[in-house]
Amino acid sequence: MKLNDIDLKRWKDYDEIITDSLWVIPSRDNSGAHSPEYHGNFIPQIPRQAMLRYTRKGERVLDTFAGLGTTLIEARKLGRHCTGIEINPQIADKARKIIEMEENPHGVETRIIVGDAANSELYENLGMFQLAILHPPYWDIIKFSNIPGDLSAVRSIDAFLDGFERVVENVAAHLDLGRFLVLVIGDKYSHGSWIPLGFYTMERVMRNGFNLKSIVVKNIEENRGKRGQYALWRYRALKDGYYVFKHEYVMFFEKE
């Protein structure tokens, strides 16, 4: 089964495609309709790399935490159909407007569904997909809403992981065999201890019929909370004995 449109006879021509496990990306791609305004958006280069490696033109992509539609915009650029699920109706409405600002030269379908991605009824008429991209909240680092089911608003790590796993179960039921799930996640500190969200969520994915293929470590440039405060964060790190987060994980799983 061919996973992508790469012609291996011309493999030297694909300079854009990253094959190393360390992604040092200096800046966010804000071309086209992309908007950096939503606190929690991932950079467009991540879904772009995933689609180039693990889909072909005309195939179907699912994003279960759509936000302002970063994945859907890249899908339009690359000629992939894409469905996004977003729990916050206000964000979903805004995403639809932003996505429509992006040209659609391939005539693909891009749509946002409002709802909780952990709800299996939401998937009843969606059909099957060839790639799933999951960029959940990093638990309570940023509280996006008080909507029931919002993983950023749950009170415990167990509730976060159980809710996340319900999303994975739904994705597993609607992803073709041999195709890929991509998880983008970071860790957090709580009361002076490192909370390894990346590895906790990795385990939840693997126990739902997925084989871990690769873990990519991607650099994080200054985010909004730390912008212009490098010296302060460095002081805190030296004082309290920890390291300042400069990375997140991009994990690639194959459905067995």
ABEGO torsion letter per residue (X at the ends): XBABABBAAAAAABAABBABABBBBABBBABEABBAABBGBBBAAAAAAAAAAABBBGBBBBBABAEAGAAAAAAAAAGBBBBBBBABAAAAAAAAAAAAABBBAAGBBBBBBBEBAABAAAAAAAEBBABBBBBBBBEAABBABABBGBAAABABAAAAAAAAAAAAAAAAAABBBGBBBBBBBBBBBBGGBBBBAAAAAAAAAAAAGBBBABBBBBBBBBBAAABGAAAAAAAAAAAAGBBBBABBBBBBBBBX
